[in-house]
Amino acid sequence: MAELTTLARPYAEAVARLAKSTNNWSAWSDMLALLSAVSQDAQIAALSEHPRVTQEQLLQVIQTVCGDRLNPEGVNLLRLLVENKRLAVLPEIARLFEEMRAAEEGVLEARIVTAYELSRQQLAALVSRLEARFGRKVQATQEVDPALIGGVVIHAGDEVLDASVRGRLAELAATLTA
């Protein structure tokens, strides 16, 4: 994973600079999501590995699949990735780009994992507290993991806040065995 991130980061940063200079974040998000989905298709992956398929043929196939949803800069990015045999890093480029976009827009992505489904009011209250703590708008997604027993685990940016029963039990076990 770290190697994939290392390969993808320069591309994501270049796209983010271009999106910022043209104030075209949304269009780039759409193009990267599309290219990411296409690159993960089993048939496209097989084509990219096939020794008889030229880079130009692969590029033409992907452009045909994407249709007119790629602008000229999107086509240039695709061409660069195909030429450098980096098509497989497109999902990571898209992920890094979305992180950069969220940071630029002052939005923090948070994944909230709970043992039970939260009501809308509970989720809104939790998001409000996270926004106060981090000083930015929080865009939250919720997951349910019954193995937590109770409580919540919050993944916000590069921070993990573990207030779950499972986490507390693990801390207690570590303390008792130390």
N, C-alpha and C positions, 0 to 999 in steps of 0.2 A: 504494500500500500504506500509506504513512504517513497519508494522508487517511482511509482506512478504519479504521485503528487509532485515529485521533483521534476519529472518530465512535463507534466501538465502546467505547472505554475507559470513558466515564461509565456506560454500561449494565452493563458487566462489573463495574465497581467496586460499583455498587448491588446487583447480584445477589450478589457476594461478601460484602458487608456483611450482606445478608439471610441468606445461607447460614451465615455465621459466627454470627449472633445466634440462629439456630434449630438450629445444629449439624447442618445438612442438606446437606452438601457433595455427597454421593453422588447424592441425588435431583436436585439442580440440574445436576450433570454429565450425568445421563441425559436430563433434559428439554432441556438446551441442545444435546446431541448430536442428539437427535431433531429439534428445531426447525431446527437447522443443516442436517440432511439433507433435511428437507422443503422448506426455503427454497431449496435448490439444485436441486430437481427442476425440469425444463424446463417442465412444465405449470403448476406453481405460479408460476414466474417469469413465464410468459406471462400468467397470470391477474392477477398483481400489476401488470403494465404495461397491461392492457387497459382502455381508457377507459370501457367500459360496466359493468365490474365494480366494485361499491361496496366500500368498506372493510369494511363489515359482512358482505358476501357472501364476501370473501376470508378474513376471520376465521373465518366458519362453515366454509368448506371446509377450512382448515388444522386447525381444532379437530376436525372429523370425521375427518380423516386421522390425527391424533394420538390420537384416542379418549380413554380415561380415563388416559392416561400423563402428562397435564398436571394439576398441582394448581391451585388458584385463583390463586396467585401467578404461576405459569407462564402462565396464560391472560392475566393482567393485563400481563405483560411482552409477550406476543404482541400484545395489543390496542394497547399503547403503540407498538410497532415498526410495526405496520400503519398506525396513525393518523399517525405521523411519517414514513411512507414510508422506513423503515429496515430492511425485511425482508432486504435484501441484506447487511447487516452482521452477520447472525446467526452465520455461520461465524467471523468475527473475534471476536465477543463470546465464543463458546465457547472459542476458542483462548486469549484473554486470561484468561478465568475459570479455565481449567485451569492456567495459569501461576500465578495467584493462589492457587489451591487447593494446588498443589505447594509454593509458598513457605510457606503457612500450615502445611502438614503437614511441612515440613522436607525435602522431596524435591526433588532437582535432576534435571530431564530432560536426558538427554545423548543425542546422536546420534553414533554411532561409525561412521565411514566407513573401510573398509579395502580394500586391493587384492584381498585374498583372504578367504574366509570364516574367521572365528576359531572355534576349538574352544570348547566350553563352559568348559573350564578357563582358556583364554586370556582369554575375555571376562570371566569371574568375577574373574581376577587384575587385569585392567585396571579393572574397576568398583571393586574394592577399593582400588586406588591412587587413583582419582578421589575416592572417599569420604574417604580420608585427606587428600587435597589440599584439598577443598572443605569438609570438616567437616560434611557432611550425607549423607543417604541418596541414592544415585544410581539413577535408573531409566533404563536404557539400551536403546536400540534400535540394531540394527546394519544397515548397508547395505554393499553391495559395489560398488566403482567401480574397474574394472581400469585406468582412466586414471591412477590414483595411482602406478602402477608397483610401489610397495612402501610400507610404513609405514602411518600412520594419521592421520586428521583427526578431531578431536573437537569437536563443537559442544555446549557445556555452558552453559546459560543464555545470557548475552550474550557469552561468551568462545569463541574458536576457537583450538584448539591444533593446529597443523599440523606433524606430524612425518613427512610423506610425502616420498617421493623426488621427486615432481613439485614439491612446495613448495620443497624444497632446491634443485632445479635452477632454479626461478624466482628464488630469492634469489641464486644464483650468477650468473645472467644479468643481474640488476639490478646486481649489484656490478661485473661486467665492463663494462657499458655506462655506468656512472656516471663 
